[in-house]
Amino acid sequence: MDLIGAVGLKFPLIAKPVLADGSAESHEMFLVLNKNGLKKLKQPIVMQEFVNHGGVIFKVYVVGEHVKCVKRRSLLDISEEKLNNMAEGLLLLSQVSNLVVTNEVEGCCSEVKKVVARNEEDRCCSEVEKLVEEVEMPPLEFVMELAKGLREAMGLRLF
């Protein structure tokens, strides 16, 4: 746990298992709010800081010189109040990229309801989708320069 601070990470953190074998456990994702939550995780895990980002992420796909940027829904923002009031310190999250907007139940799909409930939000599928639609794409020139820099730094042409 001291390693978290030593490498400069701060709570909250996103934690995923290192194992990528296609099992249900390999797709689990946790929001770790404090040291209590960290103690409950099975290792080995990969961790990164969680930053509120409006519930939308950009994925950039690169094949050689071809670059494609797409918007995807992501974890909804977590309020400071929720972060400070969760003594257990750990939230299990659905695999956000696989949320389905069909099979709506009372105006919300069940997977979005689970994520929404965890975030104490009142957003239904249509509102979450609207958030994604309203976010402006980054300028193509920026994405192309970013891809070029990553290609050169990593020596990869497919990522």
N, C-alpha and C positions, 0 to 999 in steps of 0.2 A: 504494500500500500504506500510505503514511502517512495517507491519508484514512480508513482503517479506524479508527485510533486517534483521529484528529481528530474524528470524529463520535461517538466514545464506544463503538464496537463492540469486543467481545472475542471471541477464539477460544474454542470452535469456532463456526463460522458455517454457515448453510445458504445455498447459492447456487443460483439458478435463472436461466436466460436471460430477458432482457426479451422477446425474440421469442415471440409466441404465435400461431403460424401452423398449429398442428395437426401439425407434423412431429415425428418421434421426438426430435430435438434440443430442441424447445421444451418437451418433457416431462421432460428430464433434471433431476436434482436432485443436488447434491453436498454432502457434509459436508466443510468446509474446516477442517482442524485447526491449521494454522500458515501462515506466510508462504510456505513452499515450495509448499504446496497452492494458495495464492492465485495464484502465478505461472503455474500450469498452466491456469487458466481462460480461456476466450474471453470477451471483453467484447462488448457490454454485459450486465451481470448485475444481479440484484436480490439483496441480501443481508440476512440477519437473524441475530441470535444464536440458537444452538441451546441449549436448556435441557433437561436431563433432566426428563421429565414422566410417567414411568411407562408410556409407550407408548400413551396414550389422549389424544385431543383432543376438544373440544366444538366443534361447528359450529353457529352461530346464523344462522337464515334469517329475514329480516324482509320482510314485504309489508304496507305500511301499518301498521295496528295489530296485525296477526297476527304472532306470534313463535313459531318452532319451534326447539328445541334438540335436537341429536342427538349421540350418542357415536360416535366412529370410532376405529379402531386407527390408530396413528401409528408413528413411528420408535421403536424400543426404546431404552432408556437406553444410553449409551455409558460404559464404565468409565473412570476416571481413568487406569488403567494403559494402556488402549488409546489414549487421547488422547495420552499422553506417549511412547508407543513407535512411533508412526507417522511416521517421518522424512519419507516422501514427502508426507504432509500432506493427502491428498485421497482421499475415498471417493465413488464413484458409487453413488447410491441408486436403488432402484426407485421408481416413483410409488406411494407407500404407499396412497393412497386407492383404487387399483385392484387391490389384492391380492385374489386369488381363493382361496376356501377349498375349492373343489372340485378334482377331479383330484389327489387326494392321492397322494403318492409316499412309500412307507415311513412312513406316518403323518403326513407333513408335505407341504403343497403346496410346489411348487418355488420359487415366489416368496417365500414365507415363509422357506424354507430359505436363500435368498440373503441376505435381510435378517438372519436369525438368524446366519448364518455371519459376516457382516460385524460383528456385534455380539458374537461369541464367546459366544453364548447357546445353550441347549439346548431352546428352547421350540418346540413343534410348534403346528400350527394351533389345535388345541383349547385349548391353554394360552394362546395369544395371545387367542383369542376369550373365554376365561374372564376374562382380565385386563380386557377391555372390559366384560363383563357385571358384574363385581364393583365397578367404579367407580361411585360415587354421582353422580347427576345434581345439578347446582347447583340451589339453590332457584329456583322459577319467578319469585318476586318479584324476585330478583337479576337474572335474565336479562331480565325485562321492563324493569327500570330501566336496565340496560345498553343495551338496544335503544333505549329512549327517549332516552338521552343521546347515542348515536351518531346517531340520526335528527335530533336538534336540532343537533348539532355539524356534521354533514356536509350537512344539508339534503336528505337522501335518504329515500325511502320504500320503496325496493327494494334490498336488499343481503343 
